Amino acid sequence: MAISNLMSLNFLVPFVAGKIDFSRAIRGMRGMPRRLLLVGHKLAAGSLAVNTLTTISNEPDAIARLGEGSMLLAMWRDAKANADLGLPIDVIAIAEGGSAVKATSAVVVAGTPTVGGEVMMYIGDERISTGVTTADTSATIATKLGNAINAAAKLPVTASVAASTVTLTARWGGPSGNDISLRSTYYPDDALALGVTLTIPAMAAGAVIPDVTPVIVAMNLYRATEIVNPFTDSTNMVLFETELAARWLQNNMQDAMVVTSMRGTEATITTWLNTRNSPHVHTICTTNDITNPWETASMAGAAIESSAAIDPAVGPTAKLVGYKGPTQGNGFLVDSINNLLVKGGSPLNIAADYTGSLFRMVTNYKTSPGGAPDRSMAEMCWLKTMSYYRWYRVTEFQNKYNNAGYKLAQYVTQPIPGQKIMTVDLAKEIMVGLYKLFCDAGLCQNMPYYISTLNAEIDAPNGKLKIMDEPVILTQHYQTEITSNVVAGQV
């Protein structure tokens, strides 16, 4: 191959020119930049302005910007606990809906202890307790419990006490506060002091949904590869689904996926899933757990994107650090798990110690635009793989060929030595080389088929190279079937 000139042949002054070219400095696979975005409510004490994108990397900064006890701070902590080193965590605080109403619950304490003991409550997955004696009345126990709740600044609620009633109020307004889990006992060895009972109504009456439109505006020219959305109402889901659909188009390519979490019965969750059909959204489905849904989604989002950064084709199976699931016998049975997967939901794998791990991640997508059943975009890993596949090829051409001084030749089959001329043969050679990298990395397969289907054209008048390929991606191993034909005795 001829060596190209660094200087004009008309420059005759004695001179030594040295060019440093980094275009080949990185060989092999390149890692796609990945970012996790958390959307949620902060408290007034947090210094971060609403609808403002920022990166938070440490706990003191998170507390100062988001406010202790806020939804967004809890999400950040859970994401941080489940994220691999190097995964950036960004946040956008969203304003409460106009005249938002805060969810409440009136917890009633009854009885007096027959012996000294403990009175405990689980608010979300945080355990709050106080010691009691036989001298305590229901009113004094309520006061002790209320004080213990208010002393725990990280809780999503505050407490006020009147007689024997502890009224819990969410720290922010809106229907999301209704999903704050409340219960008196959780582990088998939790036991209220003898003679004392707690009546704990579910959090309720939180109202007025927020509007994620300003959040989407704030995301302009910014790409997060995984977004945690705590608001599962239809209005905000449609806004996110529409934005994601636009970001996956060829004229945008800021593709991302959104993770949500739904807690409820199989019927409740499937009713919600029946109204969703986005291939860019995956939903963690839980029942009878005590971890707040927005925290579960944050744990999952961090674990999913950490796994994708290593290998997007591997189905994530990480244990969610900090998650507290349903107690024994109160989780989804296998038939319910299967039904939720078919409907586009992703249940967790619950262990005997109530912890939860990612299982099989599917998207909300179930039917084609024509309404026919369609699983082509149902597997989350397929979309993660193709997002990386597209990014890799696009950046390869951006870095080495587009706007790099290449000419187009429609009829030249072999480039002139020393010339930067893009031809059909060169384009195919580039694509085959890139495909080999993906085959070697265990992301794609079947090179002969790929080569046989690869097509390239030169549109010289418009200065355009057009390529069409058919990558054969690797899928995930979820099931094994073994048939044993038994032979008893002699053969």
C-alpha positions as CSV (number, residue, x, y, z in Angstrom):
1,M,0.0,0.0,0.0
2,A,1.3,3.4,-1.0
3,I,2.2,5.9,1.8
4,S,0.2,9.1,1.5
5,N,1.9,12.5,1.6
6,L,1.6,14.5,4.8
7,M,2.5,17.8,3.1
8,S,1.9,19.5,-0.3
9,L,4.3,18.5,-3.0
10,N,4.7,22.3,-3.7
11,F,6.2,22.9,-0.3
12,L,10.0,22.7,-0.9
13,V,11.5,24.1,2.3
14,P,13.6,21.5,4.2
15,F,11.3,20.3,7.0
16,V,10.5,17.2,9.1
17,A,6.8,16.5,9.5
18,G,5.5,14.1,12.1
19,K,1.8,13.1,12.3
20,I,0.3,11.3,15.2
21,D,-2.8,9.3,14.3
22,F,-4.9,7.7,17.1
23,S,-7.5,6.2,14.7
24,R,-6.1,2.7,15.4
25,A,-5.1,3.2,19.0
26,I,-8.1,1.2,20.3
27,R,-8.4,-2.4,18.9
28,G,-11.1,-4.9,19.7
29,M,-14.4,-4.1,21.3
30,R,-15.2,-0.6,22.7
31,G,-17.6,-0.1,25.6
32,M,-20.7,1.9,24.9
33,P,-21.2,4.8,27.3
34,R,-24.0,3.9,29.8
35,R,-25.8,6.1,32.2
36,L,-28.6,5.4,34.7
37,L,-31.2,8.2,35.1
38,L,-33.5,8.4,38.2
39,V,-36.6,10.5,38.0
40,G,-38.5,11.3,41.3
41,H,-39.4,13.8,44.0
42,K,-36.9,15.6,46.1
43,L,-37.7,17.6,49.3
44,A,-37.7,21.3,49.7
45,A,-34.5,21.0,51.8
46,G,-32.7,19.6,48.8
47,S,-30.8,22.3,46.9
48,L,-31.3,20.7,43.4
49,A,-33.6,22.7,41.2
50,V,-36.5,20.7,39.7
51,N,-36.3,19.6,36.1
52,T,-32.5,20.0,36.2
53,L,-30.2,17.1,35.2
54,T,-27.3,16.4,37.4
55,T,-24.9,13.6,38.3
56,I,-24.6,12.5,41.9
57,S,-21.7,10.2,43.0
58,N,-21.6,10.3,46.8
59,E,-23.9,10.2,49.8
60,P,-23.3,13.7,51.2
61,D,-23.9,15.3,47.9
62,A,-27.1,13.2,47.4
63,I,-28.4,14.3,50.8
64,A,-27.7,18.0,50.2
65,R,-29.2,18.0,46.8
66,L,-32.2,15.8,47.3
67,G,-33.1,16.1,51.0
68,E,-33.1,13.3,53.6
69,G,-36.3,11.2,53.4
70,S,-37.1,12.1,49.8
71,M,-38.2,9.6,47.2
72,L,-35.3,10.5,45.0
73,L,-32.7,10.1,47.7
74,A,-34.0,6.6,48.5
75,M,-33.9,5.7,44.8
76,W,-30.3,7.0,44.6
77,R,-29.2,5.0,47.6
78,D,-30.7,1.8,46.2
79,A,-29.3,2.4,42.7
80,K,-25.8,3.0,44.2
81,A,-26.0,-0.2,46.2
82,N,-26.8,-2.2,43.0
83,A,-24.6,-0.4,40.5
84,D,-21.2,-1.6,39.4
85,L,-18.3,0.8,39.8
86,G,-18.2,3.2,36.9
87,L,-21.9,3.4,36.2
88,P,-22.8,7.1,36.4
89,I,-26.1,7.8,38.2
90,D,-27.9,11.0,37.1
91,V,-31.1,12.4,38.6
92,I,-33.8,14.8,37.6
93,A,-36.2,16.0,40.4
94,I,-39.8,16.4,39.3
95,A,-42.2,18.9,40.8
96,E,-45.3,17.6,42.6
97,G,-48.6,18.0,40.8
98,G,-50.4,21.2,41.4
99,S,-52.1,21.2,44.8
100,A,-50.9,17.6,45.3
101,V,-52.4,15.8,48.3
102,K,-50.2,13.7,50.5
103,A,-51.1,10.1,51.3
104,T,-51.8,9.3,55.0
105,S,-52.5,6.4,57.3
106,A,-54.0,6.5,60.8
107,V,-52.3,3.8,62.9
108,V,-54.3,2.9,66.0
109,V,-52.6,1.4,69.0
110,A,-54.8,-0.7,71.4
111,G,-54.2,-2.5,74.6
112,T,-51.5,-2.4,77.3
113,P,-48.5,-4.7,77.6
114,T,-49.0,-7.6,80.0
115,V,-45.2,-8.0,80.1
116,G,-42.5,-5.7,78.9
117,G,-41.6,-6.0,75.2
118,E,-41.3,-4.3,71.9
119,V,-43.6,-2.6,69.4
120,M,-42.4,-2.4,65.9
121,M,-43.5,-1.2,62.5
122,Y,-42.1,-1.6,59.0
123,I,-42.4,1.5,56.9
124,G,-41.3,0.6,53.5
125,D,-38.4,-1.8,54.2
126,E,-37.2,0.2,57.3
127,R,-37.9,-1.3,60.7
128,I,-38.9,1.2,63.5
129,S,-39.4,-0.1,67.0
130,T,-39.7,1.1,70.6
131,G,-39.6,-0.7,74.0
132,V,-42.7,-0.8,76.1
133,T,-43.4,-1.7,79.7
134,T,-46.5,-2.7,81.7
135,A,-46.8,0.9,82.8
136,D,-47.4,2.1,79.2
137,T,-50.9,2.9,78.1
138,S,-51.9,2.8,74.4
139,A,-51.5,6.6,74.3
140,T,-47.9,6.5,75.6
141,I,-47.1,3.6,73.2
142,A,-48.4,5.7,70.4
143,T,-46.3,8.7,71.5
144,K,-43.2,6.5,71.7
145,L,-43.8,5.0,68.3
146,G,-44.5,8.5,66.8
147,N,-41.2,9.8,68.3
148,A,-39.3,6.8,66.9
149,I,-40.7,7.4,63.5
150,N,-39.9,11.1,63.5
151,A,-36.4,10.4,64.7
152,A,-35.7,8.3,61.6
153,A,-35.1,11.0,59.1
154,K,-34.7,8.7,56.1
155,L,-38.3,7.5,56.3
156,P,-40.7,8.6,53.5
157,V,-43.3,9.6,56.2
158,T,-43.6,11.9,59.2
159,A,-45.8,11.1,62.3
160,S,-48.2,13.1,64.4
161,V,-49.9,11.6,67.5
162,A,-53.3,12.2,69.0
163,A,-54.4,10.0,71.9
164,S,-53.8,6.4,70.7
165,T,-53.5,7.2,67.0
166,V,-50.3,7.8,65.1
167,T,-51.1,9.5,61.8
168,L,-48.4,8.9,59.1
169,T,-48.1,11.5,56.3
170,A,-46.0,11.0,53.2
171,R,-43.3,13.6,52.7
172,W,-44.5,14.4,49.2
173,G,-47.8,14.7,47.5
174,G,-49.3,12.5,44.8
175,P,-50.6,9.0,44.4
176,S,-47.1,7.4,44.6
177,G,-47.3,7.9,48.4
178,N,-50.2,5.4,48.5
179,D,-47.7,2.7,47.6
180,I,-45.6,3.2,50.8
181,S,-45.7,-0.2,52.5
182,L,-46.9,-0.4,56.1
183,R,-47.0,-3.5,58.4
184,S,-46.4,-4.3,62.0
185,T,-44.4,-7.6,61.7
186,Y,-42.4,-9.1,58.8
187,Y,-39.8,-11.7,59.9
188,P,-41.1,-14.8,61.8
189,D,-39.4,-13.7,65.0
190,D,-41.1,-10.3,65.0
191,A,-43.5,-10.2,67.9
192,L,-45.5,-7.3,69.4
193,A,-45.5,-7.0,73.2
194,L,-48.3,-9.2,74.6
195,G,-51.5,-7.3,75.0
196,V,-50.7,-4.7,72.4
197,T,-52.2,-4.6,68.9
198,L,-51.7,-2.2,66.0
199,T,-54.3,-1.5,63.4
200,I,-52.5,-0.3,60.3
201,P,-54.6,0.9,57.3
202,A,-52.8,1.2,54.0
203,M,-51.5,4.6,52.9
204,A,-54.3,6.3,51.0
205,A,-55.7,9.5,49.6
206,G,-52.5,10.7,47.9
207,A,-53.7,12.4,44.8
208,V,-52.8,14.6,41.8
209,I,-50.2,13.0,39.5
210,P,-47.1,15.0,38.5
211,D,-46.2,15.8,34.9
212,V,-43.0,14.4,33.4
213,T,-43.1,16.7,30.4
214,P,-40.5,19.1,31.9
215,V,-38.3,16.1,32.6
216,I,-38.4,15.0,29.0
217,V,-37.5,18.6,28.0
218,A,-34.6,18.5,30.4
219,M,-33.4,15.3,28.7
220,N,-32.9,17.0,25.4
221,L,-29.5,16.2,23.8
222,Y,-28.8,13.8,26.8
223,R,-28.8,10.0,26.6
224,A,-29.4,7.7,29.5
225,T,-29.4,4.0,28.5
226,E,-31.7,3.1,31.5
227,I,-34.3,5.4,33.0
228,V,-36.1,4.6,36.3
229,N,-39.7,6.0,36.2
230,P,-41.6,5.7,39.5
231,F,-44.9,7.1,38.0
232,T,-47.0,4.3,36.4
233,D,-50.1,6.3,35.7
234,S,-51.2,6.1,32.1
235,T,-50.6,9.8,31.4
236,N,-46.9,9.8,32.3
237,M,-46.4,6.3,30.8
238,V,-47.6,7.5,27.4
239,L,-45.3,10.5,27.6
240,F,-42.3,8.3,28.3
241,E,-43.3,5.7,25.7
242,T,-43.7,8.3,23.1
243,E,-40.3,9.9,23.9
244,L,-38.6,6.5,23.9
245,A,-40.1,5.5,20.5
246,A,-38.7,8.7,19.0
247,R,-35.3,8.1,20.6
248,W,-35.0,4.6,19.0
249,L,-35.6,6.0,15.4
250,Q,-32.7,6.1,13.0
251,N,-32.8,10.0,12.9
252,N,-32.3,10.2,16.7
253,M,-30.5,7.1,18.1
254,Q,-30.5,8.3,21.7
255,D,-32.1,5.0,22.5
256,A,-32.9,4.2,26.1
257,M,-35.1,1.8,28.1
258,V,-37.4,2.6,31.0
259,V,-37.8,0.4,34.1
260,T,-40.9,0.6,36.3
261,S,-42.2,-1.5,39.1
262,M,-45.7,-2.6,40.0
263,R,-46.9,-4.1,43.3
264,G,-50.2,-5.9,43.5
265,T,-52.1,-9.0,42.8
266,E,-51.8,-10.9,39.5
267,A,-55.1,-9.5,38.4
268,T,-54.2,-5.9,39.3
269,I,-50.8,-6.0,37.5
270,T,-52.1,-7.8,34.4
271,T,-54.9,-5.3,34.1
272,W,-52.2,-2.6,34.0
273,L,-50.0,-4.6,31.6
274,N,-52.9,-5.0,29.2
275,T,-52.8,-1.3,28.5
276,R,-49.1,-1.2,27.8
277,N,-47.2,-2.3,24.7
278,S,-43.9,-0.5,24.5
279,P,-40.8,-2.6,23.6
280,H,-38.7,0.0,25.4
281,V,-40.3,-0.4,28.9
282,H,-39.7,-3.3,31.3
283,T,-41.8,-3.7,34.5
284,I,-40.7,-5.4,37.7
285,C,-43.8,-7.2,39.1
286,T,-44.0,-7.8,42.9
287,T,-46.6,-8.8,45.4
288,N,-46.8,-8.5,49.2
289,D,-43.2,-7.2,49.4
290,I,-42.3,-4.3,51.7
291,T,-39.8,-2.4,49.5
292,N,-41.3,0.6,47.9
293,P,-41.9,0.2,44.1
294,W,-39.7,3.2,43.1
295,E,-36.8,1.7,45.2
296,T,-37.3,-1.8,43.6
297,A,-37.2,-0.2,40.1
298,S,-34.0,1.7,41.0
299,M,-32.3,-1.5,42.3
300,A,-33.3,-3.3,39.1
301,G,-32.3,-0.4,36.8
302,A,-28.8,-0.3,38.3
303,A,-28.4,-4.1,38.2
304,I,-29.7,-4.3,34.6
305,E,-27.5,-1.6,33.2
306,S,-24.4,-2.9,35.1
307,S,-25.0,-6.3,33.5
308,A,-25.5,-4.8,30.0
309,A,-22.2,-2.9,30.3
310,I,-20.4,-6.3,30.7
311,D,-22.5,-8.2,28.1
312,P,-25.9,-7.0,26.8
313,A,-26.8,-10.5,25.6
314,V,-26.7,-12.1,29.0
315,G,-30.0,-12.1,30.9
316,P,-29.3,-10.3,34.2
317,T,-29.7,-12.5,37.2
318,A,-28.4,-10.2,39.9
319,K,-29.6,-10.3,43.5
320,L,-31.2,-6.9,44.3
321,V,-29.2,-5.6,47.2
322,G,-31.6,-4.2,49.9
323,Y,-34.8,-5.7,48.5
324,K,-37.2,-7.3,50.9
325,G,-39.8,-9.5,49.2
326,P,-42.9,-11.4,50.2
327,T,-42.7,-13.8,53.1
328,Q,-42.9,-17.6,52.6
329,G,-46.1,-18.6,50.8
330,N,-47.1,-15.0,49.9
331,G,-45.3,-14.6,46.6
332,F,-46.4,-15.4,43.1
333,L,-46.9,-19.0,42.2
334,V,-45.4,-20.4,39.0
335,D,-48.7,-20.1,37.0
336,S,-48.9,-16.4,38.0
337,I,-45.3,-15.9,37.1
338,N,-45.8,-17.3,33.7
339,N,-48.9,-15.3,33.1
340,L,-47.1,-12.1,34.0
341,L,-44.3,-12.9,31.7
342,V,-46.7,-13.5,28.9
343,K,-48.4,-10.2,29.6
344,G,-45.1,-8.3,29.4
345,G,-44.2,-8.2,33.1
346,S,-41.0,-9.4,34.8
347,P,-41.5,-11.0,38.2
348,L,-38.5,-11.5,40.6
349,N,-37.1,-14.8,41.8
350,I,-37.8,-14.8,45.5
351,A,-35.5,-16.9,47.8
352,A,-36.3,-18.5,51.1
353,D,-34.8,-15.5,53.0
354,Y,-37.3,-13.2,51.2
355,T,-34.5,-11.6,49.0
356,G,-35.2,-11.1,45.3
357,S,-33.2,-11.6,42.1
358,L,-33.8,-10.6,38.5
359,F,-35.4,-13.5,36.7
360,R,-36.4,-13.3,33.0
361,M,-36.6,-9.7,31.8
362,V,-39.2,-9.0,29.2
363,T,-40.6,-5.8,27.8
364,N,-44.2,-4.6,27.8
365,Y,-44.4,-5.4,24.0
366,K,-46.9,-8.1,23.1
367,T,-48.7,-7.2,19.8
368,S,-47.7,-5.8,16.5
369,P,-49.1,-2.4,15.3
370,G,-51.7,-4.5,13.5
371,G,-52.8,-6.1,16.7
372,A,-51.4,-9.6,16.1
373,P,-49.5,-11.4,18.8
374,D,-45.8,-10.6,18.3
375,R,-42.7,-11.5,20.5
376,S,-40.1,-10.0,18.2
377,M,-39.3,-7.2,20.7
378,A,-40.4,-9.0,23.9
379,E,-37.0,-10.0,25.2
380,M,-35.1,-7.1,26.9
381,C,-31.7,-8.5,26.0
382,W,-32.4,-8.5,22.3
383,L,-33.0,-4.8,22.4
384,K,-30.0,-4.2,24.6
385,T,-27.9,-6.2,22.2
386,M,-29.1,-4.3,19.1
387,S,-28.7,-1.0,20.8
388,Y,-25.0,-1.8,21.3
389,Y,-24.7,-3.3,17.8
390,R,-26.1,-0.1,16.2
391,W,-24.0,2.2,18.4
392,Y,-20.8,0.3,17.6
393,R,-21.3,0.5,13.8
394,V,-22.5,4.1,13.8
395,T,-19.5,5.3,15.9
396,E,-17.1,3.3,13.7
397,F,-18.2,5.1,10.6
398,Q,-18.4,8.4,12.4
399,N,-14.8,8.1,13.7
400,K,-13.1,6.6,10.7
401,Y,-15.0,7.2,7.5
402,N,-17.7,9.9,7.5
403,N,-16.2,13.4,7.3
404,A,-12.7,11.8,7.3
405,G,-11.8,12.8,3.7
406,Y,-13.2,9.7,2.0
407,K,-14.5,9.9,-1.6
408,L,-17.2,7.6,-3.0
409,A,-16.6,5.4,-6.0
410,Q,-19.5,3.7,-7.6
411,Y,-17.5,1.9,-10.3
412,V,-14.1,1.5,-8.8
413,T,-13.8,-2.0,-7.3
414,Q,-10.4,-1.6,-5.7
415,P,-9.3,1.7,-4.2
416,I,-6.2,3.3,-5.7
417,P,-3.3,2.8,-3.3
418,G,-2.9,5.7,-0.9
419,Q,-6.3,7.1,-1.7
420,K,-9.3,7.2,0.7
421,I,-12.0,5.9,-1.6
422,M,-15.1,4.2,-0.2
423,T,-16.3,1.4,-2.5
424,V,-18.9,-1.4,-2.1
425,D,-16.1,-3.9,-1.5
426,L,-14.5,-1.8,1.2
427,A,-17.8,-1.2,2.9
428,K,-18.5,-5.0,3.0
429,E,-15.0,-5.6,4.3
430,I,-15.6,-3.1,7.1
431,M,-18.9,-4.7,8.0
432,V,-17.6,-8.2,8.0
433,G,-14.7,-7.1,10.2
434,L,-17.0,-5.6,12.7
435,Y,-19.3,-8.6,12.6
436,K,-16.3,-10.8,13.4
437,L,-15.7,-8.8,16.6
438,F,-19.2,-9.4,17.7
439,C,-19.0,-13.1,16.9
440,D,-15.8,-13.3,18.9
441,A,-17.4,-11.5,21.8
442,G,-20.3,-14.0,21.9
443,L,-23.0,-11.4,20.7
444,C,-23.5,-12.6,17.1
445,Q,-23.2,-15.9,15.2
446,N,-23.3,-17.6,11.8
447,M,-20.7,-15.6,9.7
448,P,-21.5,-17.4,6.4
449,Y,-25.2,-16.4,6.6
450,Y,-24.2,-12.8,7.5
451,I,-21.9,-12.6,4.5
452,S,-24.4,-14.1,2.2
453,T,-27.1,-11.5,3.2
454,L,-24.8,-8.4,3.4
455,N,-25.6,-5.8,0.8
456,A,-24.0,-2.4,0.1
457,E,-24.7,0.3,-2.5
458,I,-23.1,3.6,-3.5
459,D,-25.5,6.6,-4.0
460,A,-22.8,8.8,-5.5
461,P,-24.9,11.9,-6.5
462,N,-26.1,12.2,-2.9
463,G,-22.7,11.3,-1.3
464,K,-24.3,8.4,0.4
465,L,-23.2,4.8,1.3
466,K,-26.1,2.5,2.0
467,I,-25.7,-0.9,3.8
468,M,-28.2,-3.6,4.7
469,D,-27.2,-6.5,6.9
470,E,-28.8,-9.3,8.8
471,P,-27.0,-10.0,12.1
472,V,-27.8,-13.2,13.9
473,I,-27.8,-12.4,17.5
474,L,-27.3,-14.8,20.4
475,T,-30.3,-15.4,22.6
476,Q,-30.7,-16.4,26.2
477,H,-30.7,-19.9,27.8
478,Y,-33.8,-20.0,30.0
479,Q,-35.0,-23.6,29.7
480,T,-33.6,-27.1,29.4
481,E,-35.6,-30.2,28.4
482,I,-34.1,-33.7,29.2
483,T,-35.9,-36.9,28.2
484,S,-34.7,-40.1,29.9
485,N,-35.8,-43.3,28.2
486,V,-35.5,-45.8,31.1
487,V,-34.4,-49.3,30.5
488,A,-35.0,-51.6,33.4
489,G,-32.8,-54.7,33.6
490,Q,-30.8,-56.3,30.8
491,V,-30.4,-54.9,27.3
